[in-house]
Amino acid sequence: MTVIRDINGFLENPEELLRKKPFTRGGELTNPTVAKNISLTDRNRASFGELRMDEITQDTYLQEYDPSMHRIKFNQSIPHISVKIGGRTISIDELTLTEAFQKNIHAAHVLHLATNPMKFVLCNQVVDEAINAKFSEYKQEWAWRNMEKVKYDAISKLKKVGDVGMLFSFDSKTSKGHVRTYSYDDGYIVIPNYDEYGEKIACTLYHKDEEGNSILDTYDNTNHYNINFGVTDDAGKPTITTSKHGYSICPLLYKRGRVAWEYGESIIEMIELMLNINAVALKRFGTFGLVLIGEMDANSFKKDSSTLIINLSADSGNGKQDAKTLTFPEPQKMIEYLEYLVKQLQIACSVTFITPDSLKIGGDIGGNAVQLAMKNDLALATQSVLDWSDFTNDMAMLFGEMLGLESKESAKYSEMKIRATLDVWTPESKSSLINNLSYESKWLSKRSVVENSPHAAPDEMDRIGNETKNTADKINATGSNTEADVSASADEDIKSTEDKMSLDSKTDVIE
């Protein structure tokens, strides 16, 4: 009989909580199977492959992200630039060229996923005024507590070091909830703990205290377990303190993925290698050469290592003495190859580098052209929305539970079924978006139009309702035909809005 691992099994041996699937890059296929012909009806015994992966640490990700720690600085295969001082040759390693491609690729990936506010959709079958009011309050709290920054941190950290944790906590003494992200670059390791079938039992936050003791904060669906390896009992086991965390699911969310530049690192290293070889060649031969024909006194000119001097005999110049300079060819092939590598890097990392020199002066580049150029960027971001969907839904649910704990009404927001998704940023102007919404309003509900408007406040529907009510009250006070006057007033408001949209559309600036 198979014994299913549970939280008690982990607590009996806390070292098991530290087991984590390693990050990998590259590998090799050992003992490859010889391919053979089979028919459509053949069946082979299922077997595990022989692919062996190479482990990579998160320290390597940090090294790749920071240009000052790139491996090219320690590459001994290229000559380093040196200078002569007082007859001595001194190598200057600090002049090694590095590129910040990783930072720019990371920024582009985060831009598409984290720039736009989270989209919330109320999925209740029956929506009454009470639920509407709570939904508006929920979105206002989300904005006021700067949860968009927390969302941004989670995406940015994962794209930088490969994984991230987000912890929802509640302090019963102050009745305040807190949300924070944790990642490797901040000195924390987040470890998901699974059973034999891949179901998550708990999630652990591993860090060290000021004395260097290993501390584990493990969370399951009910409890928080604080494990201190620096304090042990008589049996030598670390002490465990258990407390209720107050949430219905594990409040420590975990997300794992690839760093933004994962599939382009080899191209970046090749670019840096070629750049440094080119720099050394230019330093040695990139200025000019001096050709002296005839017998020349070496003391009549000063010679240094930066200028190539060729002294030919007088016979080479038909007995005449002469001096002329040589201009060396530009490294055009090298530049073309570097440009080719940059294009391949954009394909590998699904990113587009649009620089000022790529835009024609005086040209009018429309949003559609930019979107077409950024096709790969948007394709990856759109796929990532679904990849993040479980994380964002749990994040929205835990945020609602945190608000309930603060108000001492744990079920205050539980009746709302909120679906939270990331909204991919595209180079579309706000005026174009508003015009599209105005056109689609013919068959979309007012709520859908308002929720997708870039200028709508979290409580925009309530504001519209209040304005409509105030207009109706004014008409009733004058004794006019209520229905007709309200309709006319509404038409006037719509006309005013359309006029404003028309004015905004004259300036189609990509935001």
C-alpha positions as CSV (number, residue, x, y, z in Angstrom):
1,M,0.0,0.0,0.0
2,T,1.4,3.4,-1.0
3,V,1.7,5.9,1.8
4,I,0.7,9.4,0.7
5,R,2.9,12.1,2.0
6,D,1.2,14.7,4.2
7,I,2.3,17.8,6.2
8,N,3.0,15.6,9.2
9,G,5.6,13.6,7.2
10,F,7.4,16.8,6.4
11,L,7.3,18.1,10.0
12,E,8.8,14.8,11.3
13,N,11.8,15.4,9.1
14,P,12.0,19.1,8.4
15,E,15.0,18.6,6.1
16,E,12.5,17.3,3.5
17,L,11.0,20.8,3.4
18,L,14.3,22.0,1.8
19,R,14.1,19.7,-1.2
20,K,13.5,21.8,-4.4
21,K,13.5,21.0,-8.1
22,P,16.7,22.5,-9.5
23,F,16.9,25.0,-12.3
24,T,18.5,23.6,-15.5
25,R,20.0,24.8,-18.7
26,G,21.4,22.5,-21.4
27,G,22.2,18.8,-21.1
28,E,22.9,15.7,-23.1
29,L,21.1,12.6,-24.2
30,T,22.9,9.5,-22.7
31,N,22.4,6.1,-24.2
32,P,20.2,7.3,-27.1
33,T,17.8,4.7,-28.4
34,V,18.3,3.6,-31.9
35,A,15.3,4.6,-34.0
36,K,13.4,1.7,-35.6
37,N,10.5,1.4,-38.0
38,I,7.1,0.9,-36.3
39,S,3.5,0.6,-37.5
40,L,0.6,2.6,-36.3
41,T,-0.7,-0.3,-34.3
42,D,2.6,-1.1,-32.5
43,R,2.8,-0.5,-28.7
44,N,6.1,-0.2,-26.8
45,R,6.6,-0.4,-23.1
46,A,6.6,3.1,-21.6
47,S,10.0,4.1,-20.3
48,F,11.7,7.2,-19.0
49,G,14.1,9.0,-21.2
50,E,17.9,9.3,-20.9
51,L,18.1,13.1,-21.1
52,R,20.4,14.4,-18.4
53,M,20.0,18.1,-17.7
54,D,22.7,20.5,-16.5
55,E,21.9,22.3,-13.3
56,I,22.1,26.1,-13.1
57,T,22.0,28.1,-9.9
58,Q,20.1,31.3,-9.4
59,D,23.4,33.0,-8.7
60,T,24.1,32.6,-12.4
61,Y,20.9,34.4,-13.2
62,L,22.0,37.3,-11.1
63,Q,25.4,37.3,-12.6
64,E,23.9,37.4,-16.1
65,Y,21.5,40.2,-15.2
66,D,24.3,42.5,-13.9
67,P,26.7,43.7,-16.7
68,S,29.5,44.2,-14.1
69,M,29.5,40.5,-13.4
70,H,29.3,39.1,-17.0
71,R,31.6,36.1,-17.8
72,I,33.2,38.0,-20.6
73,K,35.2,40.0,-17.9
74,F,36.9,36.8,-16.9
75,N,37.4,35.4,-20.4
76,Q,41.1,34.8,-21.0
77,S,40.7,33.9,-24.7
78,I,40.6,37.5,-25.9
79,P,43.5,40.0,-25.6
80,H,42.8,42.8,-23.1
81,I,43.5,46.4,-23.9
82,S,46.8,47.6,-22.3
83,V,48.8,50.8,-22.1
84,K,52.4,51.6,-21.8
85,I,53.5,53.7,-18.9
86,G,57.2,54.4,-18.3
87,G,58.3,51.5,-20.5
88,R,56.0,49.0,-18.7
89,T,52.9,47.5,-20.3
90,I,49.9,47.5,-18.0
91,S,46.7,45.5,-18.8
92,I,43.4,47.3,-18.2
93,D,40.8,44.7,-17.5
94,E,38.2,47.4,-16.6
95,L,37.9,48.3,-20.3
96,T,36.3,45.0,-21.1
97,L,33.0,45.7,-22.9
98,T,29.7,44.3,-21.6
99,E,26.2,44.8,-22.8
100,A,23.0,45.2,-20.8
101,F,20.8,43.1,-23.1
102,Q,19.5,41.1,-20.2
103,K,18.2,44.2,-18.4
104,N,16.4,45.5,-21.5
105,I,14.9,42.1,-22.4
106,H,13.7,41.8,-18.8
107,A,12.2,45.3,-18.9
108,A,10.3,44.5,-22.1
109,H,8.8,41.3,-20.8
110,V,7.7,43.0,-17.6
111,L,6.3,45.9,-19.5
112,H,3.8,43.8,-21.5
113,L,2.6,41.8,-18.4
114,A,2.6,44.3,-15.6
115,T,1.9,47.8,-17.0
116,N,-1.8,47.6,-17.3
117,P,-4.0,47.2,-14.2
118,M,-5.3,43.8,-13.3
119,K,-8.7,43.0,-15.0
120,F,-11.4,41.9,-12.6
121,V,-14.5,40.1,-13.8
122,L,-17.5,39.4,-11.5
123,C,-18.6,35.9,-12.4
124,N,-21.7,35.7,-10.1
125,Q,-24.9,34.5,-11.9
126,V,-27.0,36.9,-9.9
127,V,-25.6,40.3,-9.2
128,D,-27.6,42.6,-6.9
129,E,-26.8,46.1,-5.5
130,A,-25.1,44.7,-2.4
131,I,-22.7,42.6,-4.5
132,N,-22.0,45.5,-6.8
133,A,-21.2,47.8,-3.9
134,K,-18.8,45.2,-2.5
135,F,-17.2,44.7,-5.9
136,S,-16.6,48.4,-6.2
137,E,-15.2,48.6,-2.6
138,Y,-12.9,45.6,-3.4
139,K,-11.4,47.4,-6.4
140,Q,-11.0,50.6,-4.5
141,E,-9.1,48.8,-1.8
142,W,-6.9,47.1,-4.4
143,A,-6.0,50.5,-5.8
144,W,-5.5,52.2,-2.5
145,R,-3.2,49.5,-1.1
146,N,-1.1,49.6,-4.2
147,M,-1.6,46.0,-5.1
148,E,-0.5,46.8,-8.6
149,K,3.0,47.3,-7.3
150,V,2.9,43.9,-5.6
151,K,1.8,42.3,-8.8
152,Y,4.6,44.1,-10.7
153,D,7.2,42.9,-8.1
154,A,6.0,39.3,-8.6
155,I,6.4,39.4,-12.4
156,S,9.6,41.3,-12.3
157,K,11.2,39.0,-9.7
158,L,10.3,35.8,-11.6
159,K,11.6,37.2,-14.9
160,K,14.9,38.0,-13.1
161,V,15.7,35.0,-10.9
162,G,13.3,32.2,-12.1
163,D,10.7,32.1,-9.3
164,V,8.9,34.2,-6.7
165,G,6.7,33.8,-3.7
166,M,3.9,36.1,-2.5
167,L,2.9,36.0,1.2
168,F,-0.5,37.2,2.6
169,S,-0.2,37.6,6.3
170,F,-2.5,39.0,9.1
171,D,-1.5,40.6,12.4
172,S,-4.2,39.9,14.9
173,K,-2.8,42.5,17.3
174,T,-3.2,45.4,14.9
175,S,-5.9,43.8,12.8
176,K,-3.9,44.7,9.7
177,G,-3.1,42.5,6.7
178,H,0.1,42.6,4.7
179,V,1.2,41.4,1.3
180,R,4.9,41.0,0.3
181,T,6.9,39.2,-2.4
182,Y,9.9,37.1,-1.6
183,S,12.7,36.0,-4.0
184,Y,16.2,34.8,-4.2
185,D,17.8,38.2,-4.8
186,D,16.3,39.4,-1.5
187,G,17.9,36.6,0.5
188,Y,14.9,34.2,0.5
189,I,14.3,30.8,-1.1
190,V,10.7,29.8,-1.8
191,I,10.1,26.0,-1.9
192,P,6.8,24.3,-2.8
193,N,6.3,21.0,-1.0
194,Y,4.4,18.3,-3.0
195,D,3.1,14.8,-2.4
196,E,3.9,11.8,-4.6
197,Y,1.4,12.9,-7.2
198,G,2.5,16.5,-7.6
199,E,-0.3,18.0,-5.4
200,K,1.0,20.9,-3.3
201,I,0.8,20.2,0.4
202,A,2.5,23.3,1.7
203,C,4.9,26.1,0.7
204,T,8.0,27.0,2.6
205,L,9.9,30.3,2.9
206,Y,13.6,29.5,3.7
207,H,15.9,32.3,5.1
208,K,18.5,32.9,7.8
209,D,18.3,35.0,11.0
210,E,21.0,37.5,12.1
211,E,22.9,34.7,13.8
212,G,23.0,32.6,10.7
213,N,20.5,30.0,11.8
214,S,18.3,28.4,9.2
215,I,14.6,29.4,9.5
216,L,11.7,27.8,7.8
217,D,8.2,29.4,7.6
218,T,6.0,26.7,6.2
219,Y,2.3,27.3,5.3
220,D,-0.4,24.8,4.5
221,N,-4.1,25.4,4.0
222,T,-4.6,25.9,7.7
223,N,-1.5,26.5,9.8
224,H,1.8,28.4,9.8
225,Y,4.8,26.4,11.1
226,N,7.9,28.3,12.2
227,I,10.9,26.0,12.3
228,N,14.2,27.2,13.8
229,F,17.2,25.0,13.1
230,G,19.2,27.0,15.6
231,V,17.1,25.8,18.6
232,T,16.7,22.0,19.0
233,D,15.0,19.7,21.5
234,D,16.5,16.8,23.5
235,A,16.3,14.6,20.4
236,G,18.2,17.1,18.3
237,K,15.2,18.1,16.2
238,P,14.5,21.8,15.5
239,T,11.7,23.5,17.4
240,I,8.4,24.0,15.6
241,T,5.9,26.7,16.5
242,T,2.4,26.2,15.1
243,S,-0.3,28.9,14.6
244,K,-3.4,29.5,12.5
245,H,-2.9,31.9,9.6
246,G,-6.6,32.6,9.1
247,Y,-6.9,32.0,5.3
248,S,-8.8,29.2,3.5
249,I,-5.9,28.2,1.3
250,C,-2.1,28.4,1.6
251,P,-1.3,32.1,1.9
252,L,2.2,31.7,0.4
253,L,1.7,31.7,-3.4
254,Y,4.5,30.3,-5.6
255,K,5.2,30.9,-9.3
256,R,8.1,29.5,-11.3
257,G,9.2,30.2,-14.9
258,R,12.1,31.1,-17.1
259,V,14.2,34.2,-16.8
260,A,13.4,36.7,-19.6
261,W,16.7,36.2,-21.5
262,E,16.8,32.4,-21.0
263,Y,16.9,31.4,-24.7
264,G,19.2,34.2,-25.8
265,E,22.1,34.0,-23.3
266,S,24.4,32.2,-25.7
267,I,23.8,34.9,-28.4
268,I,24.5,37.7,-25.8
269,E,27.8,36.1,-24.9
270,M,28.8,35.8,-28.5
271,I,27.9,39.5,-29.1
272,E,30.1,40.5,-26.1
273,L,32.9,38.3,-27.4
274,M,32.8,39.9,-30.9
275,L,32.6,43.4,-29.5
276,N,35.7,43.0,-27.4
277,I,37.7,41.4,-30.2
278,N,36.6,44.3,-32.4
279,A,37.6,46.8,-29.7
280,V,41.1,45.4,-29.4
281,A,41.6,45.4,-33.1
282,L,40.4,49.0,-33.5
283,K,42.7,50.0,-30.6
284,R,45.7,48.5,-32.3
285,F,45.0,49.1,-36.0
286,G,42.0,51.4,-36.1
287,T,43.8,54.8,-36.3
288,F,46.3,54.9,-39.1
289,G,49.6,53.6,-40.3
290,L,52.7,55.6,-41.2
291,V,54.9,54.4,-44.1
292,L,58.4,55.9,-44.2
293,I,60.5,55.3,-47.3
294,G,64.3,55.9,-47.1
295,E,66.8,56.1,-44.3
296,M,65.1,57.8,-41.3
297,D,66.6,58.8,-38.1
298,A,64.6,57.0,-35.3
299,N,65.1,60.0,-33.0
300,S,63.4,62.4,-35.5
301,F,59.9,61.1,-34.7
302,K,58.2,59.8,-31.6
303,K,56.9,56.2,-31.8
304,D,54.2,54.7,-29.6
305,S,52.3,51.4,-29.5
306,S,49.1,53.0,-30.9
307,T,50.5,53.8,-34.4
308,L,51.8,51.2,-36.9
309,I,55.1,52.4,-38.5
310,I,56.5,50.7,-41.6
311,N,60.0,51.8,-42.7
312,L,60.9,50.8,-46.2
313,S,64.4,51.2,-47.8
314,A,65.1,53.9,-50.3
315,D,65.1,51.4,-53.1
316,S,61.4,50.9,-52.6
317,G,60.7,54.5,-53.6
318,N,63.1,54.7,-56.6
319,G,65.8,56.3,-54.5
320,K,63.4,58.9,-53.1
321,Q,62.6,59.5,-49.5
322,D,58.9,59.8,-48.8
323,A,56.3,59.5,-46.0
324,K,52.6,58.7,-46.3
325,T,49.8,57.4,-44.2
326,L,47.7,54.3,-44.5
327,T,44.0,54.3,-43.7
328,F,42.7,50.9,-42.6
329,P,39.4,49.5,-43.9
330,E,36.4,49.8,-41.6
331,P,35.2,46.6,-40.0
332,Q,32.0,46.5,-42.0
333,K,31.7,42.8,-42.0
334,M,32.0,42.7,-38.2
335,I,29.3,45.4,-37.8
336,E,27.0,43.5,-40.1
337,Y,27.5,40.3,-38.2
338,L,26.8,42.1,-34.9
339,E,23.6,43.5,-36.3
340,Y,22.6,39.9,-37.4
341,L,23.2,38.6,-33.9
342,V,21.1,41.3,-32.4
343,K,18.2,40.4,-34.8
344,Q,18.6,36.7,-33.8
345,L,18.5,37.8,-30.1
346,Q,15.2,39.5,-30.6
347,I,13.7,36.4,-32.1
348,A,15.1,34.1,-29.4
349,C,13.8,36.2,-26.6
350,S,10.5,37.4,-28.2
351,V,11.4,41.0,-27.8
352,T,11.7,44.0,-30.1
353,F,14.4,46.7,-29.8
354,I,13.0,49.9,-31.2
355,T,15.6,52.6,-31.0
356,P,15.4,56.3,-32.1
357,D,17.7,55.6,-35.1
358,S,15.2,53.0,-36.4
359,L,12.5,55.7,-36.7
360,K,12.6,57.8,-39.8
361,I,12.8,61.5,-39.1
362,G,9.5,63.2,-40.0
363,G,7.8,59.8,-40.6
364,D,4.4,59.0,-39.0
365,I,4.5,55.4,-37.6
366,G,1.0,54.2,-36.8
367,G,0.1,52.0,-33.9
368,N,-0.7,49.1,-36.2
369,A,2.8,49.1,-37.7
370,V,4.4,49.1,-34.2
371,Q,2.1,46.3,-33.1
372,L,3.1,44.3,-36.2
373,A,6.8,44.8,-35.4
374,M,6.2,43.7,-31.8
375,K,4.2,40.5,-32.9
376,N,6.5,38.1,-31.0
377,D,6.5,40.3,-27.9
378,L,2.7,40.3,-27.8
379,A,2.4,36.6,-28.6
380,L,4.6,35.6,-25.6
381,A,2.8,38.0,-23.3
382,T,-0.6,36.6,-24.4
383,Q,0.5,33.1,-23.7
384,S,1.9,34.2,-20.3
385,V,-1.6,35.5,-19.2
386,L,-2.9,32.0,-19.1
387,D,0.3,30.7,-17.4
388,W,-0.3,33.2,-14.6
389,S,-4.1,32.7,-14.3
390,D,-4.0,30.4,-11.3
391,F,-1.6,32.7,-9.5
392,T,-3.6,35.8,-10.2
393,N,-7.0,34.2,-9.2
394,D,-5.5,33.0,-5.9
395,M,-4.0,36.4,-5.4
396,A,-7.4,38.0,-5.8
397,M,-9.1,35.6,-3.5
398,L,-6.5,35.9,-0.7
399,F,-6.7,39.7,-1.0
400,G,-10.5,39.5,-0.4
401,E,-10.0,37.2,2.6
402,M,-7.4,39.6,4.0
403,L,-9.9,42.5,3.8
404,G,-12.5,40.3,5.5
405,L,-10.1,39.5,8.3
406,E,-9.4,43.2,8.9
407,S,-13.1,44.0,9.1
408,K,-13.7,40.9,11.4
409,E,-16.1,39.6,8.7
410,S,-14.2,36.7,7.2
411,A,-17.0,36.0,4.8
412,K,-17.6,39.6,3.7
413,Y,-16.2,39.0,0.2
414,S,-16.6,35.3,-0.1
415,E,-19.9,35.5,-2.0
416,M,-18.2,37.3,-4.9
417,K,-16.7,35.1,-7.6
418,I,-13.9,37.3,-8.9
419,R,-11.8,36.3,-11.9
420,A,-8.5,38.2,-12.1
421,T,-6.4,38.2,-15.2
422,L,-3.4,40.1,-16.4
423,D,-4.0,42.6,-19.2
424,V,-1.4,42.6,-21.9
425,W,0.0,46.1,-22.7
426,T,0.0,46.9,-26.4
427,P,1.2,50.1,-28.1
428,E,-2.4,51.3,-28.6
429,S,-3.3,54.9,-28.0
430,K,-5.9,55.6,-25.3
431,S,-8.0,57.7,-27.7
432,S,-8.2,54.7,-30.1
433,L,-9.2,52.5,-27.3
434,I,-12.0,54.9,-26.2
435,N,-13.3,55.2,-29.8
436,N,-13.4,51.4,-30.1
437,L,-15.3,51.1,-26.9
438,S,-17.7,53.8,-28.1
439,Y,-18.4,51.9,-31.2
440,E,-18.8,48.6,-29.4
441,S,-21.1,50.0,-26.8
442,K,-24.0,49.3,-29.3
443,W,-23.8,45.6,-28.3
444,L,-21.9,45.7,-25.1
445,S,-23.3,46.4,-21.7
446,K,-22.5,49.7,-20.0
447,R,-20.6,47.7,-17.3
448,S,-18.3,46.1,-19.9
449,V,-17.6,49.5,-21.5
450,V,-16.9,51.2,-18.2
451,E,-14.6,48.4,-16.9
452,N,-12.5,48.4,-20.0
453,S,-12.2,52.2,-20.2
454,P,-8.6,53.4,-19.5
455,H,-9.9,56.4,-17.5
456,A,-12.6,54.6,-15.4
457,A,-12.3,54.8,-11.6
458,P,-12.8,51.7,-9.5
459,D,-16.3,52.9,-8.5
460,E,-17.2,54.3,-11.9
461,M,-20.5,52.5,-12.1
462,D,-21.6,54.0,-8.8
463,R,-20.6,57.4,-10.0
464,I,-22.7,57.0,-13.2
465,G,-25.7,55.8,-11.1
466,N,-25.4,58.8,-8.7
467,E,-25.2,61.2,-11.6
468,T,-28.3,59.7,-13.2
469,K,-30.2,59.8,-9.9
470,N,-29.2,63.5,-9.4
471,T,-30.4,64.4,-12.8
472,A,-33.7,62.6,-12.2
473,D,-34.2,64.4,-8.9
474,K,-33.6,67.8,-10.5
475,I,-36.2,67.0,-13.1
476,N,-38.7,65.8,-10.6
477,A,-38.2,69.0,-8.6
478,T,-39.2,71.1,-11.6
479,G,-42.2,69.0,-12.3
480,S,-41.1,68.1,-15.9
481,N,-41.8,64.9,-17.7
482,T,-39.3,62.7,-15.9
483,E,-38.7,60.0,-18.5
484,A,-38.4,62.2,-21.5
485,D,-36.2,64.8,-19.7
486,V,-33.9,62.1,-18.3
487,S,-33.5,60.6,-21.8
488,A,-32.7,64.0,-23.2
489,S,-30.2,64.7,-20.5
490,A,-28.6,61.3,-21.1
491,D,-28.4,62.0,-24.8
492,E,-26.8,65.4,-24.1
493,D,-24.2,63.7,-21.9
494,I,-23.4,61.1,-24.6
495,K,-23.0,63.9,-27.2
496,S,-20.6,65.7,-24.9
497,T,-18.6,62.5,-24.4
498,E,-18.5,61.8,-28.1
499,D,-17.3,65.4,-28.8
500,K,-14.5,64.9,-26.2
501,M,-13.5,61.5,-27.8
502,S,-13.4,63.2,-31.2
503,L,-11.1,65.9,-29.8
504,D,-8.8,63.3,-28.1
505,S,-8.6,61.2,-31.3
506,K,-6.9,64.1,-33.1
507,T,-3.8,63.3,-31.1
508,D,-3.1,59.6,-31.6
509,V,-0.2,59.2,-29.2
510,I,1.0,55.7,-28.3
511,E,1.0,55.4,-24.5
